[in-house]
Amino acid sequence: MYQADWGLKHSPFASATQPCDLTASPVHAEALARLDFLRESRCPFGLLLGSSGSGKSIVLTTFAARAQRDGALVALVNAAASDELAFLVPLAIGLQIEVENDAGHLWRRLLDRLEELKLECLTGVLLLDDLDRAGPSVLAIVERLLGRADAPLTIVAAARHETAARIGARLLDQTGLRIDLSPWSEAETRDYLNTTLTNAGRLQPAFNDAATRRLFELSGGAPRKVNQLAQLALVAGAGQKLLQIDQGTVEAVQDELSVAR
């Protein structure tokens, strides 16, 4: 296994995103801090924007765990391609409502549950991934939820910058807090690589300066692409018995990815 060649305890970049490492970056830590503020201030609606591969889903997942630890009822829903019932079911599960197969009945149960939360002094958090890919019926439900001003519910929607307008003006106008996930800088990319490798057991940098710079250039600072290139470069470097990943190795794995597509 390539991990042994690099002195690693596990595969640091094997998955598309690494929750602990991503959220330790300044960009993602700031996003989480602002989401905490959104919930604590009981702001009804926040918007998390970023390009594809920027770490939106990981931020939502991490924020969900934090909110649950603080006692909130949390529903994390992928809004893409969901119909009305498919959207309401995970929302009901998150708010601890008995699930039904009738959207109308489930909606009424949801409204009753929101009233119960007020009486119980509890709060609900609804996290909507890919809301820019949601259909009209799902967007209508979100609008109706936001129309209940007294509901103890905070909604956070994630979307891509370039398609956020698909959410619609009525929802965008209600955004109380907008959070933008900017791409990593070269320095942030370097820190991420080094920190992630150190956490996996590597004692020395595995990427030389030129390789890190080229990986940053090719990835554009997008966390998902950084992970992908770093993982493939480590595998390729182990096969070549390299002591450090060089620029040529990074470019070679990028060429392989381009051909594969």
PyMOL commands that set and color helices and strands:
alter all, ss='L'
color gray80, all
select helices_A, chain A and resi 2-5+19-23+26-40+56-69+84-94+103-119+131-133+136-146+161-167+169-172+186-199+209-219+223-239+247-260
alter helices_A, ss='H'
color red, helices_A
select strands_A, chain A and resi 45-50+73-78+124-129+153-159+177-181
alter strands_A, ss='S'
color yellow, strands_A
deselect
rebuild
show_as cartoon
